[in-house]
Amino acid sequence: MHKHEVISRPFSDVHVSGNHVVATLLHDPTVEGLDVALYMDGSASMEPEYGPRGVLAKLGGVRNTVEPQMRWMLEYLASKDRNGVLRVAYWATGDGTQLEMVGNLTGPQAKEFKFPGPQYYGKDTVMLPALRDFLGYVKQEVTNGLRRALCVIITDSQLRDAADVQAYSTQVAKEIGAGRLPRMNFVLVGVGSKVDEEQMEEVCHASYPGVGHLWCHRVADRMEEMADLVAVLVDETMTVAAGGTVYDDKGNTVKVYEGRLPAVLEFEMPPGALGFVLEVAGQRYPQALPREDDHDADDDHDARPFVPQVQQAQASAHRGHRH
C-alpha cells in the first residue's frame, strides 16, 4: 500500500534532492517547554498605525498596518510555544505604565483576531511593568511545565525607563544564574524613526555572568517589516549553543554542528539511506527520508520502514567519527 511522507517533530519539512537533504526545524529541539509572550506597544504614537476605530473605520481610506503583522507573528510564535498558546498584551497604555491584556491566543485564533489597538493609548513609554508582568507569568507557569521563556516586545518610541530596565535585567540574570528562574530571552524590536537605537543597544548588549546576553534587538524602518524581523531574531535567539550531530541510518556521522544549530539543516546522505537521526543535548530525533514513491500513486513501490540503528549510532558518537 502506498505510504505517504511523515514529518516528525522537531522537523517541519524535509526535502531531498539526490543525496542532498534540507531539513527545517519546527522549533529548537532543546527548547521543550518554551513559553512565549508578546507585548505590543500601546503608546499614543502608535495610534496612526492602528487606524481609526468605530464609525471612522468603516469609511475606509486608512488601514490598520499593525493587525496583519500581529497575526503573522502570533501564528509563527505559536509554532515555538510548548502548548501553542501565547500571552498577548498591549503595554505602555494609559499613563504609559499600564497594560491591557489581549488574552491567551493560539496560532489559529490569531489568523482572524482583531487588533484595533488598546482602549487607552499611553501618554508615555514605560517598559518595566511589562517585564514584571512577564516574570510573574513565568513563575506561575513553571508549575505547569514551563522550562524556558521568550518575551517579544515591540516599540516605536524611546523608553522612558531604560535605566530601570537594565537594573531589572541584572536582577533577573542573577536569579537565572542561581537556578531560581528558568532560562529566558527578551527580543526587542523597534519600529520607525522615533526609536532610540543607541538606547536599545545599551539595554541589549549587556552580558551577565553565567547567563550571557538576555536581550537582542533590531530596528525596522516600517511596520510592514516588523513580523519578518521578529522571526529572524527569534530564530537566532532560539538556536542551540551546544550544536548537534546528524547520523545516517547505519549510525555513521553525517554532519557535526559544533557551534550553533541553525533552523535549517543541510547535509549529504549516503546513497540508499532511508533516514537520519539528529542528536541534540543527548536526545535523539529520527526522521525518515521522503522517497520519490512517497509522492507517486504506485502501489508496487512501498517505502521500506526506517528503523535507525540507535546502538550503532551511539557507539559512533562516543568514538567521535566525523565525515
C-alpha positions in Angstrom: 0.0 0.0 0.0 1.2 3.5 -0.8 2.9 5.2 2.1 2.9 9.0 2.5 5.7 11.1 3.8 5.6 11.6 7.6 7.5 14.5 9.2 8.2 14.0 12.8 8.9 16.7 15.5 11.0 18.7 15.8 11.1 18.9 12.0 8.6 20.9 10.0 9.9 20.0 6.5 12.4 17.6 4.9 13.4 18.0 1.3 15.6 15.6 -0.7 17.4 16.4 -3.9 19.6 13.5 -4.9 21.7 12.8 -1.8 21.3 16.4 -0.5 18.9 16.9 2.4 17.4 20.2 3.6 15.6 19.7 7.0 13.8 22.6 8.6 13.3 22.6 12.3 9.9 23.4 13.6 11.5 24.5 16.8 14.8 24.2 18.6 14.7 20.6 20.0 16.3 21.7 23.3 13.6 24.2 23.8 10.9 21.8 25.0 8.7 23.6 27.5 9.2 27.0 25.8 6.6 29.6 26.7 6.2 32.7 24.6 4.7 36.1 25.3 4.2 39.1 23.0 3.9 42.7 24.2 2.8 45.3 21.6 3.4 49.0 22.1 0.2 50.8 23.0 1.5 54.3 23.3 -0.1 57.3 21.6 2.5 57.4 18.8 1.2 54.0 17.6 -2.4 55.3 17.1 -1.9 56.2 13.4 -0.6 52.7 12.7 -3.8 51.0 14.0 -6.0 53.4 12.1 -9.4 54.8 13.0 -11.9 52.9 15.1 -15.7 52.8 15.2 -17.6 54.7 12.5 -14.5 56.2 11.1 -13.0 52.7 10.4 -16.0 51.9 8.2 -15.3 54.9 6.0 -12.1 53.3 4.6 -9.1 55.1 3.3 -6.9 54.3 6.3 -5.8 50.8 7.1 -4.6 49.0 10.2 -0.9 48.2 9.5 -0.4 46.5 12.8 -3.1 43.8 12.6 -1.7 41.7 9.8 1.8 41.9 11.3 0.4 40.8 14.7 -1.5 37.9 13.1 1.6 36.7 11.3 3.9 37.0 14.3 1.5 35.2 16.6 1.0 32.3 14.2 4.7 32.0 13.9 5.4 32.3 17.6 2.7 29.7 18.4 4.8 27.1 16.5 7.6 27.7 19.0 5.4 27.6 22.1 5.1 24.5 24.2 1.3 24.4 24.0 0.7 26.8 21.1 -0.9 29.4 23.4 0.6 32.8 23.7 0.2 35.6 26.3 -0.5 38.8 24.4 -0.8 42.3 25.8 -0.6 46.0 24.9 2.0 47.8 27.0 2.7 51.5 27.7 -1.1 52.2 27.8 -3.0 54.7 29.9 -0.4 56.9 31.7 2.3 54.9 30.0 2.8 52.4 32.8 -0.3 50.3 32.3 -1.0 47.0 30.5 -4.1 46.0 28.6 -4.3 42.2 28.3 -5.4 40.9 24.9 -5.6 37.4 26.2 -4.1 33.9 25.7 -4.2 33.2 21.9 -3.4 30.3 19.7 -2.0 30.5 16.2 -5.3 29.6 14.5 -7.1 32.2 16.7 -4.6 34.8 15.7 -5.5 34.4 12.0 -8.9 36.0 12.4 -8.3 38.0 15.7 -8.9 41.8 15.6 -6.1 44.0 16.8 -7.6 47.5 16.8 -5.1 48.8 19.4 -5.5 49.4 23.1 -8.6 51.0 24.6 -6.5 53.8 26.1 -3.4 54.8 24.2 -0.5 55.6 26.5 0.9 59.0 27.3 4.4 57.6 27.9 6.5 54.5 27.1 7.5 52.7 30.3 8.7 49.1 29.9 9.3 47.9 33.4 5.6 46.9 34.1 5.6 44.6 31.0 8.8 42.9 32.3 7.3 42.4 35.7 4.1 41.0 34.2 6.2 38.6 32.1 8.2 37.4 35.1 5.0 36.9 37.1 3.6 34.8 34.3 6.8 32.8 34.0 6.8 31.9 37.7 3.2 30.9 37.5 3.7 28.6 34.5 6.8 26.9 35.8 4.4 24.6 37.8 2.6 23.8 34.5 5.6 22.7 32.6 7.4 25.9 31.5 11.2 25.2 31.2 12.3 28.2 29.1 10.7 31.5 28.3 10.8 34.0 25.5 9.4 37.6 25.7 8.9 39.6 22.4 8.5 43.3 22.9 7.6 45.8 20.1 8.1 49.6 20.5 8.1 52.6 18.2 9.3 55.1 20.8 12.2 56.0 23.1 12.0 54.2 26.5 11.3 56.4 29.5 12.8 53.9 32.0 15.8 52.4 30.2 18.0 52.5 33.4 15.3 50.7 35.4 15.1 48.0 32.6 18.8 47.5 32.8 18.7 47.2 36.6 15.8 44.8 36.5 17.6 42.7 33.8 20.6 42.4 36.0 18.5 41.0 38.8 16.7 38.6 36.5 20.1 37.3 35.3 21.2 36.7 38.8 18.0 34.7 39.5 18.6 32.6 36.4 22.2 32.0 37.3 21.2 30.9 40.7 18.6 28.5 39.3 15.7 30.3 40.8 14.3 31.3 37.4 14.3 29.2 34.2 16.4 30.4 31.2 14.8 33.2 29.3 15.4 35.6 26.5 14.0 39.0 25.5 13.6 40.1 21.9 13.2 43.9 21.4 12.1 45.2 18.1 11.9 48.9 17.4 9.8 50.3 14.5 10.1 53.6 12.8 12.2 56.8 13.1 11.3 57.7 16.7 13.2 54.7 18.2 16.4 55.4 20.1 18.7 52.7 18.8 21.6 53.8 20.9 19.4 53.3 24.0 18.3 49.9 22.8 21.9 48.9 22.3 22.7 49.9 25.9 19.9 47.6 27.2 20.6 44.7 24.9 24.4 44.5 24.7 24.8 43.8 28.4 26.2 40.3 29.2 25.7 38.6 32.5 28.0 36.1 34.3 26.9 32.5 33.7 23.9 33.7 31.6 25.4 35.7 28.7 23.0 38.0 26.8 19.4 38.2 27.9 18.4 40.6 25.2 18.7 41.0 21.4 17.3 43.8 19.3 16.8 45.1 15.8 15.1 48.1 14.2 12.6 48.0 11.4 12.0 51.1 9.2 8.4 50.3 8.6 5.6 48.4 10.4 5.3 46.1 7.4 8.8 44.8 8.2 8.2 44.1 11.8 7.0 40.4 11.6 9.8 39.2 9.4 12.3 40.9 11.8 10.8 39.2 14.8 11.0 35.8 13.1 14.7 36.4 12.3 15.6 37.4 15.8 13.6 34.6 17.4 15.3 32.0 15.2 18.7 33.5 16.1 17.9 33.6 19.8 16.5 30.1 19.9 19.4 28.3 18.3 21.4 25.8 20.4 24.7 26.8 21.7 25.9 23.2 22.1 25.3 22.3 18.5 24.3 18.8 17.4 25.1 15.7 15.3 23.4 14.1 12.3 23.8 10.3 11.8 22.6 8.2 8.8 20.5 5.1 9.2 23.6 2.9 9.8 24.8 5.0 12.7 27.6 6.8 10.8 28.2 10.5 11.4 27.0 12.6 8.5 27.5 16.2 9.9 28.5 17.8 13.1 27.3 21.3 14.2 29.9 22.4 16.7 28.7 25.9 17.2 25.0 26.8 16.9 22.4 24.6 15.4 20.7 26.5 12.6 16.9 26.5 12.0 17.6 24.9 8.6 20.0 21.9 8.4 21.7 20.9 5.1 23.8 17.8 4.7 24.7 15.0 2.3 23.3 11.4 2.9 24.9 8.2 1.5 23.0 6.7 -1.5 20.2 4.4 -0.5 19.8 5.8 3.1 16.3 5.5 4.5 16.6 8.2 7.1 18.7 10.1 9.5 18.9 10.8 13.3 19.5 14.3 14.8 21.2 14.1 18.2 21.0 17.3 20.4 21.9 17.5 24.1 21.7 13.7 24.5 18.2 13.5 22.8 17.8 11.6 19.5 15.2 12.5 16.9 14.9 10.0 14.0 13.4 11.1 10.7 12.6 9.0 7.6 13.7 10.5 4.3 10.9 11.2 1.8 11.2 8.9 -1.2 10.1 9.5 -4.8 7.3 6.9 -4.3 6.0 9.0 -1.3 4.6 11.4 -3.9 3.5 8.8 -6.6 0.4 6.7 -6.5 2.3 3.5 -7.5 1.3 0.7 -5.0 4.1 -1.5 -6.2 6.8 0.7 -4.7 6.2 0.7 -1.0 8.9 2.5 1.0 10.9 0.3 3.3 10.4 1.2 7.0 13.1 3.4 8.6 14.5 1.8 11.7 17.6 3.8 12.9 20.4 1.7 14.3 20.4 3.6 17.6 23.0 1.5 19.3 25.5 1.8 16.4 24.8 5.5 16.2 25.5 5.9 19.9 28.8 4.0 19.5 29.8 6.2 16.6 29.1 9.3 18.7 31.3 8.0 21.5 34.1 7.3 19.0 33.7 10.9 17.7 33.6 9.8 14.0 33.3 12.8 11.6 32.9 12.9 7.8 
